[in-house]
Amino acid sequence: MKQKVVAFTGGGTAGHVMPNLAIIEALQQQYNAECHYIGLKDGIEQKIIESSTKISYHVIHSAKFNRSLRFSNLFELRWLVQGIQEAKRVLQEIQPNVIFSKGGYVSFPVVIAGYRKHIPMIAHESDMTPGLANRWSAKFVNKILTAFPETTTSYPKKSEMVGTPIRSYLLQGNREKGFSITHLPKEKPIVLVMGGSQGSVFINHHIRSLLPILLDQYSILHICGTGHLDPSLFEKRGYFQIEFAMEALTHFYAMSDLVISRAGANSIMELAALQKPSILIPLSRKYSRGDQIANATSFEKNGLSLKLEEDDITGSMILDTLKWLWNNRETFQKNLKNFFPSNTTERICEIISNYW
């Protein structure tokens, strides 16, 4: 039987790349599939794919359109046209049986090129509200997979709710290994604080300003983002800071009792899979299309987490909410265990195999 070939695309943020890693791993192990990745030169997708896998990475250009109607979007059209031509050449070279798109603006030229070459395509939307690239791609792909049940109403004829694929190693963390890395005391609950792949100055500021109070009751494990370390806190007992966690993240999850996080879809789905009670602080509409607010609202509505709005937040609000979450953590763990499908990666691989 001829080896099947799957082309992956998606980028711009880690959330558009990490789920693809889980699928690539499973396809290689279960189906012996040959996997390729199409993305931007020096994009976060290239850094993650080349550091985490041995699959071939193919570079194309792409337009980055502004969500509002601006004259500058006209100048982006040339990059879209060039990206489509480059994607067509890549697809001609690798001859994929299926294209799997995770979204982000780099994915759209690949989808258009795949459509013109009549290649079956599947898209996955992690956010509750579809991103711009996936909205544009919807009419061209064969099937759209969603992480939230609410999202299926946007594509009633071609969608299926499957959840978000989680890298298998994240489920294999070792609590003791986490303590050996961080040297945090074990006698207090561990609160993991993270602000997404780029970090969050807003969350960093609030957590650090509250440390004199927080450290009386908790130990703080802080993933603060590249360039956001505070040297004055390096020796602070009960506080550990790190810019970014890749391999160590699984151990940080394992040792954490509670989590304070942005509400990027990939991060919160990892928290759900690991049954971690959390406080979600979604990125404000001032700086986003509101997708994180929608994600956090859905989680809160279904009893999976607590939500704090960035525009209204105060220090006392964080402290009170964290205390309430700790006292009710078992209820949240139970809700998380029962809400999301546990076989997401297997189901996505099965769907992909149905198209080759």
MOCORFEN-V174399 format. One record per residue. N is the residue number from 1. OMEGA is omega as a letter, one per 30 degrees, with the letter a starting at -180 (* if undefined). Layout:
N	OMEGA
N	OMEGA
This chain:
1	a
2	l
3	a
4	a
5	l
6	l
7	l
8	l
9	a
10	a
11	a
12	l
13	l
14	a
15	l
16	a
17	a
18	l
19	l
20	l
21	l
22	a
23	l
24	l
25	a
26	l
27	l
28	a
29	a
30	a
31	a
32	a
33	l
34	a
35	l
36	l
37	l
38	a
39	a
40	l
41	l
42	l
43	l
44	l
45	l
46	a
47	a
48	a
49	a
50	l
51	a
52	a
53	l
54	a
55	a
56	l
57	a
58	a
59	l
60	l
61	l
62	l
63	l
64	a
65	l
66	a
67	l
68	a
69	l
70	a
71	a
72	l
73	l
74	a
75	l
76	a
77	a
78	l
79	l
80	l
81	l
82	l
83	l
84	l
85	l
86	l
87	l
88	l
89	l
90	a
91	l
92	a
93	a
94	l
95	a
96	l
97	a
98	l
99	l
100	a
101	l
102	l
103	a
104	a
105	l
106	a
107	a
108	l
109	l
110	l
111	l
112	l
113	l
114	l
115	a
116	l
117	l
118	l
119	l
120	a
121	l
122	l
123	l
124	l
125	a
126	a
127	l
128	l
129	a
130	l
131	a
132	a
133	l
134	l
135	l
136	a
137	a
138	a
139	a
140	a
141	a
142	a
143	l
144	l
145	a
146	l
147	a
148	l
149	a
150	a
151	a
152	l
153	l
154	a
155	a
156	a
157	a
158	a
159	l
160	l
161	a
162	a
163	l
164	l
165	a
166	l
167	a
168	a
169	l
170	l
171	a
172	a
173	a
174	a
175	a
176	l
177	l
178	l
179	l
180	l
181	a
182	a
183	l
184	l
185	a
186	a
187	a
188	l
189	l
190	l
191	l
192	l
193	l
194	a
195	a
196	a
197	l
198	a
199	a
200	l
201	a
202	a
203	l
204	a
205	a
206	a
207	a
208	l
209	a
210	a
211	l
212	l
213	a
214	a
215	l
216	a
217	a
218	l
219	a
220	l
221	a
222	l
223	a
224	l
225	a
226	l
227	a
228	l
229	l
230	a
231	a
232	a
233	a
234	a
235	a
236	l
237	l
238	a
239	l
240	l
241	l
242	a
243	a
244	a
245	l
246	l
247	a
248	a
249	a
250	l
251	l
252	l
253	a
254	a
255	a
256	l
257	l
258	a
259	l
260	a
261	l
262	a
263	l
264	a
265	a
266	a
267	a
268	l
269	l
270	l
271	l
272	a
273	a
274	l
275	a
276	l
277	a
278	l
279	a
280	l
281	a
282	l
283	a
284	l
285	l
286	a
287	a
288	l
289	l
290	a
291	l
292	l
293	l
294	l
295	a
296	l
297	l
298	l
299	a
300	a
301	a
302	l
303	a
304	a
305	l
306	a
307	l
308	a
309	a
310	a
311	a
312	a
313	l
314	l
315	a
316	l
317	l
318	a
319	a
320	a
321	l
322	l
323	a
324	l
325	l
326	a
327	a
328	a
329	a
330	l
331	l
332	l
333	l
334	l
335	a
336	a
337	a
338	a
339	a
340	l
341	a
342	a
343	a
344	a
345	l
346	a
347	l
348	l
349	l
350	l
351	l
352	a
353	l
354	a
355	l
356	*
